[in-house]
Amino acid sequence: MNEVMNVGETILLDGEPLSLVTRAGVEAWIEKGVGHSSRYDQVRDPFDGQIKYRCLYEKKGVDMPFVLVNDPDSAEGVRVILFDV
């Protein structure tokens, strides 16, 4: 499986950086009219081993993709949000 490391404002996935964005961040893009697109990648949940999906965003004018994470102030801390199949 791919190695994932959290290094602050980015996550490294097999050495390639992904920026982090919360739902509130995406909502702010929408409110400001920032161009973006989304897609889903299939991944294995490291906790239960089940196949799930993570949401990736591409923001206009930014080369690095963003991965959707939960609110950093939540009890779990920053975690990539995974969606069931």
SELOBA-53306 format. One record per residue (C-alpha): chain; x, y, z. Coordinates in pm, 1 decimal, m for minus. Each point is the difference from the previous one (the first is absolute). Layout:
<recs>
c, X, Y, Z
A, X, Y, Z
...
</recs>
This chain:
<recs>
c, X, Y, Z
A, 0.0, 0.0, 0.0
A, 108.4, 359.9, m51.8
A, 189.4, 174.3, 277.8
A, m186.6, 303.6, 136.0
A, 170.0, 257.4, 222.0
A, m158.2, 311.5, 152.4
A, 249.6, 286.3, m6.3
A, m209.7, 298.5, 112.9
A, m185.3, 171.1, m283.2
A, 68.7, m278.8, m247.7
A, m11.7, m377.6, m8.9
A, 268.0, m194.4, m183.1
A, m132.8, m296.7, m194.8
A, 293.1, m208.6, m124.1
A, 210.1, 316.3, 11.2
A, m248.9, 212.1, m198.9
A, m160.9, 288.8, 191.8
A, m373.7, 55.5, 37.3
A, m121.8, 324.6, 155.8
A, m270.8, m22.7, 264.1
A, m343.9, 161.5, m25.6
A, m301.9, m19.7, 231.2
A, m367.1, 16.1, m96.3
A, 0.6, 360.7, 124.7
A, 293.3, 71.7, m231.6
A, m188.2, m139.5, m300.0
A, m306.6, 203.3, 97.7
A, 220.2, 312.1, 9.2
A, 124.0, m76.6, m353.1
A, m360.0, m26.8, m117.9
A, m100.5, 327.7, 169.8
A, 298.1, 180.8, m157.2
A, m59.3, m153.4, m342.5
A, 333.5, m183.1, m4.1
A, 12.0, m252.1, m283.2
A, 52.0, m357.1, 114.2
A, m88.9, m357.9, m85.3
A, m23.2, m319.3, 202.4
A, 53.6, m370.1, m49.6
A, 8.7, m309.8, 215.9
A, 283.6, m249.9, 37.3
A, m48.7, m350.2, 132.3
A, 213.2, m72.4, 308.0
A, 17.3, m257.0, 278.2
A, m100.0, 124.7, 345.0
A, 305.5, m50.2, 223.6
A, m221.3, m68.0, 303.2
A, m249.3, m259.1, m125.8
A, 162.0, m114.3, m325.6
A, m316.1, 72.2, m202.7
A, 5.2, 164.0, m342.8
A, m118.0, 361.7, 21.3
A, 29.8, 322.4, m195.9
A, 179.2, 325.6, 74.1
A, m93.5, 329.6, m163.5
A, 269.4, 191.2, m187.7
A, m41.6, 358.2, m119.4
A, 188.7, 186.5, m266.0
A, m7.3, 377.5, 42.0
A, 44.4, 222.9, m303.0
A, 353.5, 140.9, m13.5
A, 144.6, m243.4, 257.0
A, 213.6, m295.8, m110.7
A, m31.1, m207.3, 318.7
A, m330.3, m185.7, 55.9
A, m191.2, 35.2, 328.4
A, m133.9, m289.1, 206.8
A, m315.5, 48.7, 207.9
A, 66.9, m19.9, 375.3
A, m215.3, 47.7, 306.6
A, 13.3, 309.3, 220.8
A, 337.4, 16.9, 179.4
A, m181.7, 106.8, 318.8
A, m199.9, m325.3, 8.1
A, 67.6, m263.5, 264.6
A, 176.1, m219.0, m260.3
A, 231.2, 275.9, m123.3
A, 77.5, 31.1, m369.6
A, m94.9, m315.6, m190.6
A, m76.1, m67.9, m361.1
A, m376.1, m45.3, m39.5
A, m79.4, m340.0, m147.4
A, m334.0, m85.3, m156.7
A, m153.2, m349.0, m6.8
A, m60.3, m177.6, m329.0
</recs>
